[in-house]
Amino acid sequence: MEDYLIRECKENDLPELVELCAKHAAHEKAEYQKDGKLEGLKEGIFGQPKKLHCWVIEVEGKVEGYASYTIDFSTWDAAPFLYMDCLYINESQRGKGIGKDLMKKIQQVAQEKNCVNIQWQTPEFNVRAIKFYVGIGGLGKQKMRFFMDPHEVSQF
């Protein structure tokens, strides 16, 4: 088994994080433009107020994956919840227990922050991820996620 370190993202990790985000987007068959992402991630992770928490997985000095999350508030539950925005590990590092360790860390943060639950999503076609999430006790909920560009003229 290879040794790895799960640690807070540092500012000098951002170029590698942008590359991992591009790989993650490609894996999920989504479009991704790198322009402005380094600056945006820098502001989100290191700005004040902090908008995004991010860990990276380091293997032999190289960043091989990441997980990011926010603490949000549920109207229905009238309580905070942890939203895991991303979890991505390079293919060469999958199946080594890193994902389980990341989820344990996510769970620990959610407990410390008194969150009512942890939420995340993955595309329906990502069978390997779904199997992993179900295997660690995740429950799927069928919903459709919508997106709207706030800068486009709307018809409503």
Order of alpha helices (4+ residues) and beta strands (2+ residues): beta-alpha-alpha-beta-beta-beta-alpha-beta-alpha
